[in-house]
């Protein structure tokens, strides 16, 4: 936004320049929020369902034996009541913010919560599991619930709701629901670059192809297919409209997001991984610049994913399904490259630390910075609620056609 010329002395000099910047920050944020809210009022969305990793896991890993959990301080220090619910941030996470801004409800609970009420079920839940990815090996290494296991939870959800309110009401809920899947970052950051398990099998373009194929097949192939042989679920076979024939001794469950009632499915891309504090540290730049290779890998996946979704929409819209690629990469990068515009002071450091060990159980009960509002990142990987809030406003504005 270009500055408006003015002769008002309040805007002159060093302090005036600061006042002007604050004014622009407030104007941009208010305008984005107002536009998102205005658009959301015209939507008819009854429920929000979330699949994914720690970015959107609100607590499904709390009782799981895994390092990828966050049900302890300092997580949740700015959440209502200051409670560490299992969300990997200082407060709310994108699923909550999407549900709130779309007028569904304030929080999206974990499906594995001990105290779900009927209304919680009817307005949507999260099946996401911190540490998971589209690549089954990623979830296995982190002992997270894989994408296939998250679909099994969705199947269990359908059976539970059908028993409570009947199949007709379930179908109504699902037909008016929006589904989001948020995965891929762990596949690249952990499974490909850090460990690196998959780098011995794939070059980067081939691994990106494999992840895109796995992501697309996540919605259109059976759980048993994905569990047994994800490499055989190729994008070429998908785009020919064919499916691998199950072995004779394999139960063909038909568990796919489409078959199970999901009609609006948004695929959230991979963020600029190289700009996460932990990845900057790994990159070793003396000035803590973003690590370029990880950003390039994220961009490569995202570009391939967008093309695949365009093809998917062309082939599948006849069935009433709608798919969207949702860009988090450039929306988050905008905050990182223009922090002052959005009221941030620290871009390269996390409020809780900036290494790969400054996240999840490794910072349990550690102290955090008192001024999280100044930070884009909460820990070595995950943004703050303030950063998420700005990004989600942008995502809603940009994806109204999908949400309608």
N, C-alpha and C positions, 0 to 999 in steps of 0.2 A: 504494500500500500504506500503510495507516494505521499510525502508530507504536504500539507496544505499551507500555502503562504499566509503569513499572519504578521501583523505589526504589534500584537499584544506582547508587552514586555515580559509577561510571565513565561513566555516560551523562549526567551533569549538567554544566552549565556549558558554555562555548564549546568546549573541547576534547572534552568528552563528546558534544556535538551533532555534531561532526565525526566522531567515532567511530561514532555511530549512523548517520549518513548512509553511511559506508563499509560498515557492516554491511548496510544495506538494499540498497546497490548490489550487493554480493556475493550477497546472497540472491536478488535479482531475476534476476541473470545466471545463477546456478547453477540456479535453478528453471527458467528458460526453456531452458537448454541441456539439462537433464535431461529435460524434457518432450519436446523435439524429438528427442533421442536415443532415448527410449523408444518414441516413435511410429515413428521410422524403422526400428527393429528389426523391425517387423511388415510392412514393405513388401517387395515383390518387384520391385525396379527393377534392371535389368541394365545400363543405360547412361543417360547424360545427354547430350543434344544441345542446343546453344545457338546461337540466331540473335540478332543485335542490333548494338549500337553499342559505344562505348568502355567502357561500364560492364562489359561481359562479353567484350570482345576480349582474349584472352590473348597476342596476338602475330601475328595474321594480316596486320596492316599493316606488319610490320617491313621488308619488301622492296618496299613500294609507295611510289610518289612522291606523298606526301601530308603535310600538316602534322600529321595525326592519328596520331601514333605515339609510343611510349613505351619504346623499347628502349635507354634510356640513363639514367644517374643524373640526378636523385635517385630516379627510379622504381625500385621494387624494393629499397629500402634495408633493408626488414625481411622481404623474401622469403627463403625458405631459401637460404643461400649468399650473400645480398645481391646477387642477380643481377637485372638489369633485363631482363625477358623480353619486354616489350611490353605488360604489364598496366598499366593506368592507375591505379595506386595505390602505396602504400608496400609492399604485400605481396600477399596473395591477393585475388581478386575473387569476386563472387557465384557464378559458375559453379563455381569450385573448392570453395567452402564448401558449396554445395548437394550436390555429388558426395560430399564427405567426410562430411557429416552424414547423408546418405542411405545411406552404406555402400557406395558404388560404387568410389571411389578418391580419392586426395588432391588431384589436380590434373586439370583438364580442359585438354588441350593444344589449341593451334590446329591446325586441319586442314591448314594450309599449312606446318606445321613440317617441317624437313628430316630429322628423325630419328624419325618415328612408327614404333612397333612394332605388331605385330598386336594385342596386347592393348590398346593405346591405341585402336585403331580399334573393337574389339569392345565397349569400355566407354564409348565416346562421345567426341566432339570438339566444338570450337566453330567455327562458321563466321562468327562475328560480326566486324564491321569498324568500327573507330573512325570516327566522323563520319557513319555511315549513318542512315537513317530510313525510315519507311513511305512518305514522299513521295519519288519517284525523283529529284526536283530537289535534295533535300537531299544525297543521296549524290553526285550529279554535281558540286555545288559544292565538296564536300570531297574529291573524287576517292576516295571510299570505295566499297566493294562494296555495291551496292544489295541490297534484300531479294530481288529476282529473281536477282541474281548469287549470293547466298548459297544460294538453292535449287539453283542449278546446281552449286555445290560439293557439296551434299548428294546430288545425282544422281550426280556423279562418285564420291563416297564409296561409294554403293551398288554401282556397277559394280566398284570396286576390291575391296570386301569379298566380293562374289559370286565374283570371280575367285580369291580367296584361300581361302575356306572354303565356298563354295557357297550357293545361294539359300535353302535350308532353314534354315541357320544364321543367315543375315542376317535372315530373317523372324522367327526366334526373338528375336534381339537387339532388333529394332525393336518387336515386339509387347510387350516388357517394358520399353521405354525411356520416359523422360519427356523431353518437348521443351519448351523455354522460348524465348520471344521477348521481347527487351528493347529496345524502340525507342520513338521519339516525342519524346524530349527535344530532340534536335537539330532536329527539324521545327519545334518551337515557339521554342526559344531562339535558333536561328540563322536558319532560313529564314523565320520569320514576324516575329519581333521585331527581331533585330539587323540583318539585311541591308537591308530586309525584302522579299524577293522575292515572297512569296505574298500579302502584305497588300494589294497592288494588285489582286488577283483575288478575294479572299475576305474577308468579315468573319469574326470569330473563330468564331462558331457554325458557319458554313459550312465553314471550314477544319477544325474539329474533326470534322465529319461526313465530310469527305473523308479525313482520317487514319484514322478508325474503319473506313470502307469499305475503305481500302487495307490495313489490318491484317487485317480479316476475310478479304478476298480473297487475302491472302498465303498462307492455308492452303487455299483452295478454288478458285482459278483458275490457269490455266496461266501459266508464266513469260512466254511470248511475249505473252499478253494484257496482263500487267502492264507489260512493257517498252514496248509500243507505245502504249497508250492507258489509263493508269491512271484518268483522269477518267471513262472509260466504264464502269469497274467499280463501279457504284453499289450502295449497300447495298440499295436497293429491288429491283434485279434479283436480288441475291443472296437476299434473303429471299423472293422469289417462287420460288426454286429454279431460276432460269434462268441461262444463261451466254451471253455474246455470241458469235455465230457467227464463227469466224475468217475472214479474207479467203481467197480461193481460193489465193493464192500464199503463204499463211502456213502454216508447219509447225506443227501442233497437237501439242505434245510431251506433254501430259498431266502436266507436272511440277507437282504440288501437294503440299503436306505430307501431306494425307490420302491421295492416290493413291499416294504413295511410302512409305506405311507408318506415318506418325505417327498414333498413336491418342490419346495423352495430350498435350495442348498447353496450356501455361500462358502467358497473356499478362500480362506484368508491366506495371503502369501507369506513368505518368509521375510522377517524384518532385516534391516542392515546389520547383519551379525557382527561384522568387523568393527562396528561402533559400540558394541556392548563393552562396558569397562573391562570385563575379564578378557575379552578378545583383543582389546587394545594392549593390555598387559602382555599377553602372549606374543603379539606382534613386535613388541620391543622398541617401538618408536620413542626416541628421547623426548619428543614433544607430545607423545600419547595421541598420535593421529589414528584414525580408523585403520584397521588391518585390511588391506585391499583385496586379498585373495578370497577371504570369507564373504566380503560384500559382492564380489564378482560371482561367486557360487550362488548366493541368494538371488541375484539378478537373473542368472541363467535359469535356475529353477522357475522363477516367477514368469519369465517370458515364455518358457515352454508350457507352463501351467495355463497361462492365459490363452494360448493358441489351442490347447487341448479342450478347454472349456468352450471356446467358440465353436469348435467342431461338435462337441457334445450337445450344445444347445441346438445346432442345426439338425442333429439327428434325433434328438429326444423331445423337442417341443411338441411333437405331434401327440405325445402322451400326457401333455399338460404339465410336464416338469419344467422347472426353471433353474438354471445354474448361473452362478456369478463368480468371477474372480474379483476378490476384494484386496485392494492394494494397501498393505500396511508399510511397505518398504519406503516409498517416497513420502508418505504422510509422517512417519516417524523421523525420517531423514530431514524433513523440513524443520522440525523442532531442533534437531541436533545442529543443523547448519545456521539456524537463526534463533538461538536460545533467548536473546534479549527481547525479541518480538513477542515471545510467549511468557515472559516473566521468569525465565530460568537463569541461574547463575553458574551452575556446574554441569558440564556436558560429558566430560571424560571419566569422572569418578562416580562410584555408587555411594549412596548414603551409608550403606552398611559395609562398604569395601569394594575392591576392584580386581580381585583375582578369582580364579575358578573355584576356590575354596571359600569365597565370600557369598555363599548362597545355601539355601536348604538347611539340612541338619548341621552343616559346618558352622553356622552362625547362631545356633540355638542359644537363646538367652544372652546373646551379646548385646551390647549397647549400640544404638544407632544414632545418627546425627539428629539433633533436635529440630532442624529446619528442612524437613523433607520436601517442602514446597519449592525449594530452590534447585532441586535435583530432577533431572530427567530419569535417572535410574535409581532404583531402590537398593538393589544388591548388584552382584557381578553380572547378572543376566537380565533381570526383570525391571521394567519401568515402574515409576511411581503412579499412584492413582491420578495425580494431576496430569501427568503426561498421557496416560490412557484416556482420560476424560476428553482432552483436546483431540486426540486421534480418533476416538469413537465419533465425536461430532462430525469430523471430516468424512469418515466412512459412511455415515448415514446420509449425508448430503450427496455423496458421490454414487450411492447405490440405491437410490429411490426406486428405479425401475425394477430392480430385483425384489425389493421389499413390497411393492404394490401387489 
